[in-house]
Amino acid sequence: MDALDRDLVNRLQDGIPVAERPFRPAARELAVTEEEVVARVERLVAEGVLSRFGPMYNAERLGGEVTLAAMAVPEERFEAVSELVNAYPEVAHNYARSHALNMWFVVATEGPGRIKEVLTDIRERTGLAVYDMPREQEFYIGLRFNL
């Protein structure tokens, strides 16, 4: 990542307007063209620097469900299990932790009941326990990563 990439990622964390030209404000602020903004975002996603680029939806307000899940995955199986988990379109993100439960992922579904199906399927396909930790209370912390 160069300095412009970092500035772009920092800027995009502040949001993108729902508009005909959503990248125009960021392009103006960074003194580049909209085409360059789009090309850089596409490159950062393709290179894996950004794992996901898209809107954040409140699945529950749209009639769906969200949960946090965790697994204890043997180190030698971690990559294979991670690929399996990440293949589910309902998995928003997946990350490793230094803990007995070393794989954590968020599952967001379009409708009720699907979370149980996804977690059961992962358990059956991996042979590993999947711990479902639904949110009991929501806290807004304004998470932002300055690069």
N, C-alpha and C positions, 0 to 999 in steps of 0.2 A: 504494500500500500504506500502510495506517495502522500504528500501533504494534502493534495486536493481530494484524494479518496477519503482521508480522515475527516476533512472538513465536510465533505458530502455526507458521510455516514452520520456525523454529529448533527448536521442540519436536518436530515431526514427523520431523525428520532423525534424531532419536534412536531412532526406530522406533515401530511400532504393534503392539500385541499381537494375536495370533491369538485372538480371543475373540468372543463374541456381541455385545458392545458395544465395538468396538475404539477408538472415539473418546472413550469415557467418561473414561479417565485424562487425556487432553489437555484435555478440557473442564473437568474438576475443577481441574487445575493452572492453567488460564487464567481460571477463575471465569466461565465462560460455559456455555451449554447445548450438548449434543451436536449439536442441530439447527443451532446457529450455526456450530460447527466444520465440519460437513458443508457447509453453505451457503457458507462462506468458501472452503473447498477447491474446491468446484465453480466458484465465481466466479473464483478465481485461475487455474484451468485454462482456463476459457472466455476469460478476458482474455489468456491467453498468458504470464502472469507465471510460472506453473509450466508447463513444456513437457510434463511427464509426471507422473502420480501413480499409482503402483501398486507392486506387490511387485517386489523384485529376486530373480531366480532365477539359480541357477548352472546354465546351460544344459548345460555339459559333464557335470555330475553327473546330469543328467536324460537323458543320451544324445545331446545336441545338440552344437553347435559354436559358438564365438565367435571373431570376428576384428576387428581394427581395419583400416579401409581408408582410403585417401586418394586424392585426385584433384587435378589441376591444371585448374581450371575458369576459362575466360575470364570476366572480371568482368561483361561484358554478358550472359552466360548463367548466372551464378551462381544467381539466383533460380529460374529454370526448372529447372535441374539439381537444385537443392536440393529442389524440390517433387517431382520424379520420384523421387529417392532416398528421400525421406521417405514416399512412398506405399507402399513395401515394408513389410509388417508385421514383417519380420525386422530392420529398422533401428531400433535402440534410441534413438539420438540422433545428431545431425548438427550440426557446428559449423564456423564459418569460422575460419581461421588466417591470420596475416600471414606467409606463406611461399610458396615456389613451389608446394608442394602445399597449396592454400588451402581445401580441403574435406576434413574428416575425419569418419568415421562408424563406429559400431560395428554389426556384424551378428551377431545371435544366432539360431541355427536350432534347430528341434526334433529334427532328425536329421542324420546325417552326409551329406555331399555337397551339401547345399543351399547352403552358402556359395558354392561355385564357381558354381552356377547363378545365384544372385543377382548376384554380381559380373560374371559374363559377360553377363547380361542388361543390367545398367547400362551396361557398356562398349558393347554393341551398340546400345543405344537412344540413347546420348549421343555415340558416336563418340570418346570420351575414354578414355585409359588409366585403369585402376583398380588401385591398388597394394594387394595383400593383405599385411597384416603380422600374422600370427598370433602370439599370445603364446608366448614361449619359457619364461618364468619368471614366476610370480605374486608380487607384493608387495602386502601390505595396508598402506595408508597412512592409513586412517581419514578419508577425505575428508569434510569438513563445511564448509558455508558459513554463517558467522554473519552474519545481516542486522541 
